[in-house]
Amino acid sequence: MGQRWSYSRCVYILESGGLYNIGRTHHLDQWLEQLRSASAHPISVFHVFQTVQDTLLERAIHALCAGDRVHGEWFRLSMRDLV
């Protein structure tokens, strides 16, 4: 099954097929289960920020990465972008 993610409010960065998904959720375990069952590629958790300001943080990260957006909440990011 893998690691359990029981964060109640968080912003996550997921990796799949060389792309990164940046989003927010109140139930990361359930969201990961849905994404993984619908994806043709493995999905791994790159980082999780637990915060009560999840909406604000997600918008800020999306704005910083806007030039690298591929589709929706999926971004093509380099290691330099991620550190």
Secondary structure, DSSP 8 states (H G I E B T S, - for coil): -------SSEEEEEEETTEEEEEEES-HHHHHHHHHHH-SS--EEEEEEE-S-HHHHHHHHHHHTGGGEEETTEE---HHHH-
